Amino acid sequence: MVGLTCPRCNKDAENTRDLVAHLVTHQSQEIQVIYSSCGAVTKEVNEQLRYATDVQIKNSIVKRKIENRLFTINVAVSSPSFPFHSMQKLKIYMNQPQLKFQETST
């Protein structure tokens, strides 16, 4: 996953909670006090958070190793199949094609 980045100053954040706390530092002292007392944010902060998470999703992929092969499957986080491929215990198996030999009588 691509990390979360502040859209105003490009500072990296560990998670959305850290990013919101950082985004509030770009606001007025009054808004910072409101956030620290009850956790409320302004519409602007919410829009910046949404933008940052959208950027993260658009640029992130999940990789799954294909068992018995040297290949991986890369799936964009924004893909409809992402929830399926992101399951922690998911393993993808590809079997060797089976060749059937016919016996011929001589």
BABA-827172 format. One line per field, with one value per residue (C-alpha): residue number from 1; residue in one letter; chain; x, y, z. Coordinates in nm, 3 decimals. Layout:
<atoms>
resi: [NUM, ...]
resn: [a, ...]
chain: [A, ...]
px: [X, ...]
py: [Y, ...]
pz: [Z, ...]
</atoms>
This chain:
<atoms>
resi: [1, 2, 3, 4, 5, 6, 7, 8, 9, 10, 11, 12, 13, 14, 15, 16, 17, 18, 19, 20, 21, 22, 23, 24, 25, 26, 27, 28, 29, 30, 31, 32, 33, 34, 35, 36, 37, 38, 39, 40, 41, 42, 43, 44, 45, 46, 47, 48, 49, 50, 51, 52, 53, 54, 55, 56, 57, 58, 59, 60, 61, 62, 63, 64, 65, 66, 67, 68, 69, 70, 71, 72, 73, 74, 75, 76, 77, 78, 79, 80, 81, 82, 83, 84, 85, 86, 87, 88, 89, 90, 91, 92, 93, 94, 95, 96, 97, 98, 99, 100, 101, 102, 103, 104, 105, 106]
resn: [m, v, g, l, t, c, p, r, c, n, k, d, a, e, n, t, r, d, l, v, a, h, l, v, t, h, q, s, q, e, i, q, v, i, y, s, s, c, g, a, v, t, k, e, v, n, e, q, l, r, y, a, t, d, v, q, i, k, n, s, i, v, k, r, k, i, e, n, r, l, f, t, i, n, v, a, v, s, s, p, s, f, p, f, h, s, m, q, k, l, k, i, y, m, n, q, p, q, l, k, f, q, e, t, s, t]
chain: [A, A, A, A, A, A, A, A, A, A, A, A, A, A, A, A, A, A, A, A, A, A, A, A, A, A, A, A, A, A, A, A, A, A, A, A, A, A, A, A, A, A, A, A, A, A, A, A, A, A, A, A, A, A, A, A, A, A, A, A, A, A, A, A, A, A, A, A, A, A, A, A, A, A, A, A, A, A, A, A, A, A, A, A, A, A, A, A, A, A, A, A, A, A, A, A, A, A, A, A, A, A, A, A, A, A]
px: [0.000, 0.111, 0.132, -0.094, 0.046, -0.072, -0.200, -0.076, 0.282, 0.345, 0.421, 0.371, 0.126, 0.102, -0.277, -0.587, -0.604, -0.249, -0.324, -0.635, -0.435, -0.172, -0.426, -0.575, -0.235, -0.279, -0.600, -0.657, -0.590, -0.966, -1.023, -0.728, -0.883, -1.220, -1.050, -0.853, -1.159, -1.418, -1.252, -1.464, -1.307, -1.405, -1.541, -1.207, -1.012, -1.258, -1.219, -0.838, -0.857, -1.085, -0.848, -0.544, -0.718, -0.837, -0.478, -0.363, -0.626, -0.561, -0.187, -0.194, -0.193, -0.208, 0.025, -0.056, 0.194, 0.071, 0.154, 0.387, 0.494, 0.736, 0.457, 0.245, -0.093, -0.110, -0.454, -0.530, -0.691, -0.958, -1.042, -1.377, -1.183, -0.959, -1.162, -1.127, -0.752, -0.677, -0.798, -0.510, -0.518, -0.597, -0.367, -0.390, -0.293, -0.216, -0.187, 0.031, -0.167, -0.230, -0.136, -0.330, -0.150, -0.344, -0.218, -0.213, -0.221, 0.024]
py: [0.000, 0.350, 0.561, 0.848, 1.192, 1.538, 1.714, 2.051, 1.976, 1.614, 1.491, 1.115, 0.974, 0.624, 0.603, 0.816, 0.917, 1.054, 1.230, 1.399, 1.517, 1.656, 1.820, 2.005, 2.165, 2.356, 2.510, 2.802, 2.772, 2.776, 2.473, 2.292, 2.344, 2.212, 1.905, 1.834, 1.871, 1.671, 1.533, 1.742, 1.862, 2.114, 2.030, 2.139, 1.891, 1.616, 1.693, 1.687, 1.351, 1.212, 1.339, 1.180, 0.844, 0.852, 0.911, 0.623, 0.387, 0.483, 0.422, 0.105, -0.256, -0.588, -0.867, -1.233, -1.507, -1.786, -2.112, -2.345, -2.058, -1.768, -1.527, -1.285, -1.134, -0.756, -0.609, -0.239, -0.149, 0.034, -0.285, -0.455, -0.780, -0.624, -0.753, -1.108, -1.082, -0.898, -1.180, -1.269, -1.645, -1.650, -1.871, -1.896, -2.228, -2.296, -2.657, -2.784, -2.865, -3.238, -3.407, -3.720, -3.986, -4.232, -4.583, -4.711, -5.077, -5.206]
pz: [0.000, -0.076, 0.239, 0.333, 0.257, 0.358, 0.044, 0.178, 0.281, 0.167, 0.519, 0.554, 0.808, 0.956, 0.936, 0.887, 1.254, 1.239, 0.910, 1.053, 1.357, 1.121, 0.886, 1.184, 1.251, 0.924, 1.062, 1.300, 1.673, 1.740, 1.514, 1.676, 2.021, 1.900, 1.752, 2.068, 2.292, 2.096, 1.781, 1.541, 1.216, 0.953, 0.610, 0.462, 0.677, 0.586, 0.214, 0.246, 0.422, 0.151, -0.118, 0.054, 0.094, -0.269, -0.383, -0.164, -0.307, -0.670, -0.634, -0.425, -0.529, -0.350, -0.456, -0.416, -0.484, -0.703, -0.530, -0.721, -0.949, -0.948, -1.047, -0.850, -0.922, -0.881, -0.816, -0.775, -0.445, -0.644, -0.837, -0.764, -0.706, -0.438, -0.138, -0.269, -0.335, -0.011, 0.214, 0.446, 0.406, 0.036, -0.169, -0.542, -0.697, -1.059, -1.158, -1.435, -1.746, -1.753, -2.075, -2.148, -2.338, -2.542, -2.567, -2.915, -2.998, -3.247]
</atoms>
